[in-house]
Amino acid sequence: MTSLQPRRLARVLTATALACGAFAALGAAGASAAPTTITVCPAGSEPAPCDYTTIQAALPSNPSKDPIGGDTILVGPGEYTGPVDVNQSVTIEGDGAANTTIVAPGSALTSQFTTGSTSNDPIVYADAANVTIEDLTVDGEDSGNASGNRFEGIAADNNSVTVNDVTVEGIADNPYDGSQSGDGIYVAATDGLAHTATITNNQIYGSNKNGIAADGDSELTVDIAGNTVVDPGGTPTGSNGIEVFDLWWASTPGTGPKGTITDNTVSGNDCTLGQPSCGSDLLSDSSTGGNDDAGGDSAGLLLGQEGDGDGNLTVSGNTVTDSDVGVWADAASGSTVAITANTVTDNGYADVLAEQGNVSITSNTIGVGAASAPNLAGVLVASYSADGTVGAHATITANTISGTDEGIEIAEGETQSPPAPTPTATISDNAIYGNTTGIDNTLSSTVAATDNWFGCNGGPPVITSTTPDGCDTVSSHVTATPFLILAETASPSSITTGATSTVTASLRQDSAGATFPTGTFPSGVTTTFATNAGSVGSSATLANGTATTTLSGTPIGSAAVTGTLDHSVATTSVLTSAPATTTTTTTTTVTVTVPSTTSSITPANTSSTSVAPLIAFLPTFRLSLLAEYPGSALTVFCADGCSANVTGKIKLSEKEGKHVKHGTLVLMSSQLTIAADSSSVYSVVLSNSQRTSLKRASSATVTLNVSATDAVTGKTTSSSHSFLLSHT
């Protein structure tokens, strides 16, 4: 493999240097501390030799010999020539993919097992009940021509296998010709017994046919996660990134495997246009016997469960790009392929193809930046059935589909005999926008496609009509009404200056007035926001049908906030007002005390007086007659601080025989400056002549007036208190 030679040379040099040091010491220590660990390193390693110099030597041909099941074989830095027949349930652990490499021998490999009539020639063969292979590289060096059979990097047949943190490369012919031989990792299960294939965190490059393939019945459970699979593309025949399929070569294929395919990154699986076996598009490939069995087109993920059964596949979190078909799904009768929350974009013919059985397509990002093929569909539903009994039934929900020629296409499948049943689709709660056509149904039967958003609030027209407001179109035989519309709300809708409001743009309502507080809705579409007052976040991304921003800094008045989603525009208003004035009312109680039993003071007014803001007046007379105790005082309290002016007078009544004389004594006024939460005292002071006049009086009325101006609000409050004094 010419392109790999410089890397291989560097790898060998690095491995040789490492092998002379740390790993040999590890093997010596491991031999005494962990008797179930066996070490392998190249001949001549110093300072201490390992247990074996080849991997196969550590795996005796007689399984009754050591190592026993569960042992770990540590393979040190260096390059080791395959094939390796792992004939016992052990872990083969390298020193990292950059340091430990198993290479093809450069001559014909030994055929280890057959699938149908095909012989399989793996470089590493998991030939025991439970085998784990990790932390190394398997390099086929593009020597598939020498095999003459199905060439594989790592393979397992009717066994459980775990492959983790392994790099597999060069499982191809030279030159790279896209022949239907060459799988990076291949698992086959044909015996009807339960097996598992755990294939995680691997890097797989340049395989002729499949990066990862698992063929079996429903007793095979797959966990394929976190792998990167890259195909160079442009091959004259089809290749696939990850294939999980039934026993397609058998006369009765049965039900395919079940399990999960998650968080993988797959790209580059495309068949060269113009090649006879590639065909012109997915629906006109019958000249080569049909794309399904001729292998003419390539898929990032190829999923097949033909036959009857109850195995289910869940496909989620994957990123699939630059392939003929992103995700190609066939489901068995009674089974479901669930394609959920993947990013499937920039593929040539279709991002997602539902070809057989129940296929659930939910919450995916599809299309986005249309690829170059002339007939690109975001989702294509077209039946193909090997025996003509199982049609495609697709449920398409909450996806974001944009940038394609046809967002969703429902069409008859390839020409076949007997014909496959007519495909059906249920389409709801999707964001379908920015496509040449939103939904194209080429069948004569009607497809239900209500409650989808088509890029505007005016709804989708049929293809022959003028498009209003930039909406995607739909073909005839599509029921698209009611449709989702963009609406906007603010909470709260009334605020005071300095407060904020949360503005929500939502696709959770339709043109018929229905609202949907729960459910699954599109995500990932960018919504922009603008306002004519204050400020908002300029954009937010839809999450389950809603996007939010915060309105702040609004002046007094009404602010309009506008949300824009493609060609849909929605507006809401938020009213801003000044904060309400807080008025605290304090009840002032007038209290009179009588210090002597010989005289008393009777108040003329004992009612409570409400004084605001936060000013309290408490006059207390500690005497029976002012003339005898001229130390009476008025206490003024201010919560905010204030300036207060106190004035007063005493009206006298004096009997002279049958007549009553009246007089007035004017008290000294006083200006008080009072700090917040403090009080000041105004003392009642009488001159000598005023005391004399008071002594002669038969009764007296004391009136005290207070005018206070609050230091914070500037509000002035006045209060007057009167008391009748009399002898008893």
Secondary structure, 3 states (H helix, E strand, C coil): CHHHHHHHHHHHHHHHHHHCCHHHHHHHHHHHHCCCEEEECCCCCCCCCCCECCCHHHCCCCCCCCCCCCCEEEECCEEEECCEEECCCCEEECCCCCCEEEECCCCCCCCCEEECCEEEEEEEEECCCEEEEEEEEEECCCCHHHHCCEEEEEEEECCEEEEEEEEEECCCCCCCCCCCCCEEEEEEECCCCCEEEEEECCEEECCCCEEEEEEECCCEEEEEECCEEECCCCECCCCEEEEEECCCCCCCCCCCCEEEEECCEEECCCECCCCCCCCCCCCCCHHHCCHHHHCCCCEEEEECCCCECCCCEEEECCEEECCCEEEEEECCECCEEEEECCEEECCCCEEEEEEEEEEEEECCEEECCCCCCCCCEEEEEECCCCCCCCCEEEEEECCEEECCCEEEEEECCCCCCCCCCCCEEEEECCEEECCCEEEEECCCCCEECCCCECCCCCCCCECCCCCCCCCCCECCCEECCCCECCEEEEECCEEECCCCEEEEEECCEECCCCECCCCCCCCCCEEEEEECCCECCCEEECECCEEEEEEECCCCEEEEEEEEECCEEEEEEEEEECCCCCCCCEEECCEECCCCCCCEEECCCCCCEEECCCEEEEEEECCCCCCCCCCCEEEEEECCCEEEEEEEEEEEEEEECCEEEEEEEEEEEEEEEECCCEEEEEECCCCHHHHHHHHHCCEEEEEEEEEEEECCCCCEEEEEEEEEEECC
